[in-house]
């Protein structure tokens, strides 16, 4: 009984911190204040202050975690709604998402080798351009850590979206199609919401690319991991 | 009534995720079970085996609270204090440079393919007009 109450308390703590931080973000709308980031630090602060180890926090956390599987499956819904759009631009989207996926994974693997990061760390950040729930599952399957995978995903998402305007300027990418595909397949959901600032077309391209990249990366990821770390 | 529908629909999504995991274990695949579930659901929706009304509210709800679902895992970074060290900085640099390259290269290639597809279309139309007039 006590254990169940404890788990419930941890779930409530997580939800409360998250919505508090979501309110803060809605008020200031500054890229560094995204709720995942701020509520994570708030919860870590509380856990450290009350000497609660991560393992006991996860007694409650695992129940929230359990919803990640169905949440990934739920991505089929927006993909289905945009199936006509996907069909029309099939070759363009699939081809370029594959290019983005391969470039993204090989380049991050090469740099982490060059910087002498450990293999388990490198494998964790390999799926950095994939939307979080999928990246966690991919990293886990490759022998990396899911928590570490999120760190990589967050950096790719937040900084990708922040720097995108300068990158597009530098590389001379002007078309909304190119911008949408690049943002969706390199910076997943955060990038897609950035693409929404450009145009409706860029946003659709972004969200379709994000989902396709998740699927493609979970297929290509093991191959690249085997080639470079095998 | 609506919360109940959402719960039931999440149950449906759970079943797809579970079937995906079963398939993954049965064939010893490295692809996550949830991705297999996604593909299965997408296929079922396209083939009208599963009507979209069976999952739309549950899926919409889960996707709207998606970032909340990551929090317990992100709190897990408290187990990795090294992130605040030199090694953490290198990890940050590796991800950042790779992200910049990915955005630049895929943006350029998408733009290039889009333009060449348009050009091809225009060329075809010109040819058509040419053959019509002759």
Boltz contact constraints between the chains, C-beta under 6 A:
constraints:
  - contact:
      token1: [A, 14]
      token2: [B, 71]
      max_distance: 6.0
  - contact:
      token1: [A, 18]
      token2: [B, 68]
      max_distance: 6.0
  - contact:
      token1: [A, 18]
      token2: [B, 71]
      max_distance: 6.0
  - contact:
      token1: [A, 36]
      token2: [B, 67]
      max_distance: 6.0
  - contact:
      token1: [A, 36]
      token2: [B, 70]
      max_distance: 6.0
  - contact:
      token1: [A, 36]
      token2: [B, 74]
      max_distance: 6.0
  - contact:
      token1: [A, 39]
      token2: [B, 71]
      max_distance: 6.0
  - contact:
      token1: [A, 40]
      token2: [B, 74]
      max_distance: 6.0
  - contact:
      token1: [A, 40]
      token2: [B, 75]
      max_distance: 6.0
  - contact:
      token1: [A, 43]
      token2: [B, 75]
      max_distance: 6.0
  - contact:
      token1: [A, 44]
      token2: [B, 75]
      max_distance: 6.0
  - contact:
      token1: [A, 44]
      token2: [B, 78]
      max_distance: 6.0
  - contact:
      token1: [A, 54]
      token2: [B, 78]
      max_distance: 6.0
  - contact:
      token1: [A, 54]
      token2: [B, 79]
      max_distance: 6.0
  - contact:
      token1: [A, 61]
      token2: [B, 72]
      max_distance: 6.0
  - contact:
      token1: [A, 64]
      token2: [B, 69]
      max_distance: 6.0
  - contact:
      token1: [A, 64]
      token2: [B, 72]
      max_distance: 6.0
  - contact:
      token1: [A, 65]
      token2: [B, 72]
      max_distance: 6.0
  - contact:
      token1: [A, 67]
      token2: [B, 69]
      max_distance: 6.0
  - contact:
      token1: [A, 68]
      token2: [B, 69]
      max_distance: 6.0
  - contact:
      token1: [A, 69]
      token2: [B, 17]
      max_distance: 6.0
  - contact:
      token1: [A, 69]
      token2: [B, 34]
      max_distance: 6.0
  - contact:
      token1: [A, 70]
      token2: [B, 10]
      max_distance: 6.0
  - contact:
      token1: [A, 70]
      token2: [B, 13]
      max_distance: 6.0
  - contact:
      token1: [A, 70]
      token2: [B, 14]
      max_distance: 6.0
  - contact:
      token1: [A, 70]
      token2: [B, 17]
      max_distance: 6.0
  - contact:
      token1: [A, 71]
      token2: [B, 62]
      max_distance: 6.0
  - contact:
      token1: [A, 71]
      token2: [B, 66]
      max_distance: 6.0
  - contact:
      token1: [A, 71]
      token2: [B, 69]
      max_distance: 6.0
  - contact:
      token1: [A, 72]
      token2: [B, 34]
      max_distance: 6.0
  - contact:
      token1: [A, 72]
      token2: [B, 38]
      max_distance: 6.0
  - contact:
      token1: [A, 73]
      token2: [B, 13]
      max_distance: 6.0
  - contact:
      token1: [A, 73]
      token2: [B, 16]
      max_distance: 6.0
  - contact:
      token1: [A, 73]
      token2: [B, 17]
      max_distance: 6.0
  - contact:
      token1: [A, 73]
      token2: [B, 34]
      max_distance: 6.0
  - contact:
      token1: [A, 73]
      token2: [B, 37]
      max_distance: 6.0
  - contact:
      token1: [A, 73]
      token2: [B, 38]
      max_distance: 6.0
  - contact:
      token1: [A, 73]
      token2: [B, 41]
      max_distance: 6.0
  - contact:
      token1: [A, 74]
      token2: [B, 13]
      max_distance: 6.0
  - contact:
      token1: [A, 74]
      token2: [B, 59]
      max_distance: 6.0
  - contact:
      token1: [A, 74]
      token2: [B, 62]
      max_distance: 6.0
  - contact:
      token1: [A, 74]
      token2: [B, 63]
      max_distance: 6.0
  - contact:
      token1: [A, 75]
      token2: [B, 38]
      max_distance: 6.0
  - contact:
      token1: [A, 76]
      token2: [B, 38]
      max_distance: 6.0
  - contact:
      token1: [A, 76]
      token2: [B, 41]
      max_distance: 6.0
  - contact:
      token1: [A, 76]
      token2: [B, 42]
      max_distance: 6.0
  - contact:
      token1: [A, 77]
      token2: [B, 59]
      max_distance: 6.0
  - contact:
      token1: [A, 79]
      token2: [B, 42]
      max_distance: 6.0
  - contact:
      token1: [A, 80]
      token2: [B, 42]
      max_distance: 6.0
  - contact:
      token1: [A, 80]
      token2: [B, 45]
      max_distance: 6.0
  - contact:
      token1: [A, 92]
      token2: [B, 113]
      max_distance: 6.0
  - contact:
      token1: [A, 96]
      token2: [B, 106]
      max_distance: 6.0
  - contact:
      token1: [A, 96]
      token2: [B, 109]
      max_distance: 6.0
  - contact:
      token1: [A, 96]
      token2: [B, 110]
      max_distance: 6.0
  - contact:
      token1: [A, 99]
      token2: [B, 106]
      max_distance: 6.0
  - contact:
      token1: [A, 99]
      token2: [B, 109]
      max_distance: 6.0
  - contact:
      token1: [A, 100]
      token2: [B, 102]
      max_distance: 6.0
  - contact:
      token1: [A, 100]
      token2: [B, 106]
      max_distance: 6.0
  - contact:
      token1: [A, 103]
      token2: [B, 102]
      max_distance: 6.0
  - contact:
      token1: [A, 103]
      token2: [B, 105]
      max_distance: 6.0
  - contact:
      token1: [A, 104]
      token2: [B, 102]
      max_distance: 6.0
  - contact:
      token1: [A, 107]
      token2: [B, 98]
      max_distance: 6.0
  - contact:
      token1: [A, 107]
      token2: [B, 101]
      max_distance: 6.0
  - contact:
      token1: [A, 108]
      token2: [B, 94]
      max_distance: 6.0
  - contact:
      token1: [A, 108]
      token2: [B, 98]
      max_distance: 6.0
  - contact:
      token1: [A, 111]
      token2: [B, 94]
      max_distance: 6.0
  - contact:
      token1: [A, 111]
      token2: [B, 97]
      max_distance: 6.0
  - contact:
      token1: [A, 111]
      token2: [B, 98]
      max_distance: 6.0
  - contact:
      token1: [A, 112]
      token2: [B, 94]
      max_distance: 6.0
  - contact:
      token1: [A, 115]
      token2: [B, 90]
      max_distance: 6.0
  - contact:
      token1: [A, 115]
      token2: [B, 94]
      max_distance: 6.0
  - contact:
      token1: [A, 125]
      token2: [B, 95]
      max_distance: 6.0
  - contact:
      token1: [A, 128]
      token2: [B, 95]
      max_distance: 6.0
  - contact:
      token1: [A, 132]
      token2: [B, 70]
      max_distance: 6.0
  - contact:
      token1: [A, 137]
      token2: [B, 32]
      max_distance: 6.0
  - contact:
      token1: [A, 137]
      token2: [B, 34]
      max_distance: 6.0
  - contact:
      token1: [A, 141]
      token2: [B, 30]
      max_distance: 6.0
  - contact:
      token1: [A, 146]
      token2: [B, 73]
      max_distance: 6.0
  - contact:
      token1: [A, 147]
      token2: [B, 73]
      max_distance: 6.0
  - contact:
      token1: [A, 147]
      token2: [B, 76]
      max_distance: 6.0
  - contact:
      token1: [A, 147]
      token2: [B, 77]
      max_distance: 6.0
  - contact:
      token1: [A, 150]
      token2: [B, 73]
      max_distance: 6.0
  - contact:
      token1: [A, 150]
      token2: [B, 74]
      max_distance: 6.0
  - contact:
      token1: [A, 151]
      token2: [B, 77]
      max_distance: 6.0
  - contact:
      token1: [A, 152]
      token2: [B, 95]
      max_distance: 6.0
  - contact:
      token1: [A, 155]
      token2: [B, 92]
      max_distance: 6.0
  - contact:
      token1: [A, 155]
      token2: [B, 95]
      max_distance: 6.0
  - contact:
      token1: [A, 156]
      token2: [B, 95]
      max_distance: 6.0
  - contact:
      token1: [A, 156]
      token2: [B, 99]
      max_distance: 6.0
  - contact:
      token1: [A, 159]
      token2: [B, 96]
      max_distance: 6.0
  - contact:
      token1: [A, 160]
      token2: [B, 99]
      max_distance: 6.0
  - contact:
      token1: [A, 160]
      token2: [B, 103]
      max_distance: 6.0
  - contact:
      token1: [A, 164]
      token2: [B, 103]
      max_distance: 6.0
  - contact:
      token1: [A, 167]
      token2: [B, 100]
      max_distance: 6.0
  - contact:
      token1: [A, 167]
      token2: [B, 103]
      max_distance: 6.0
  - contact:
      token1: [A, 167]
      token2: [B, 104]
      max_distance: 6.0
  - contact:
      token1: [A, 171]
      token2: [B, 104]
      max_distance: 6.0
  - contact:
      token1: [A, 171]
      token2: [B, 108]
      max_distance: 6.0
  - contact:
      token1: [A, 173]
      token2: [B, 107]
      max_distance: 6.0
  - contact:
      token1: [A, 173]
      token2: [B, 108]
      max_distance: 6.0
  - contact:
      token1: [A, 173]
      token2: [B, 111]
      max_distance: 6.0
  - contact:
      token1: [A, 175]
      token2: [B, 111]
      max_distance: 6.0
  - contact:
      token1: [A, 175]
      token2: [B, 114]
      max_distance: 6.0
  - contact:
      token1: [A, 177]
      token2: [B, 110]
      max_distance: 6.0
  - contact:
      token1: [A, 177]
      token2: [B, 114]
      max_distance: 6.0
  - contact:
      token1: [A, 178]
      token2: [B, 107]
      max_distance: 6.0
  - contact:
      token1: [A, 178]
      token2: [B, 110]
      max_distance: 6.0
  - contact:
      token1: [A, 178]
      token2: [B, 111]
      max_distance: 6.0
  - contact:
      token1: [A, 181]
      token2: [B, 110]
      max_distance: 6.0
  - contact:
      token1: [A, 182]
      token2: [B, 103]
      max_distance: 6.0
  - contact:
      token1: [A, 182]
      token2: [B, 106]
      max_distance: 6.0
  - contact:
      token1: [A, 182]
      token2: [B, 107]
      max_distance: 6.0
  - contact:
      token1: [A, 185]
      token2: [B, 106]
      max_distance: 6.0
  - contact:
      token1: [A, 186]
      token2: [B, 99]
      max_distance: 6.0
  - contact:
      token1: [A, 186]
      token2: [B, 102]
      max_distance: 6.0
  - contact:
      token1: [A, 186]
      token2: [B, 103]
      max_distance: 6.0
  - contact:
      token1: [A, 218]
      token2: [B, 31]
      max_distance: 6.0
  - contact:
      token1: [A, 218]
      token2: [B, 32]
      max_distance: 6.0
  - contact:
      token1: [A, 218]
      token2: [B, 35]
      max_distance: 6.0
  - contact:
      token1: [A, 222]
      token2: [B, 30]
      max_distance: 6.0
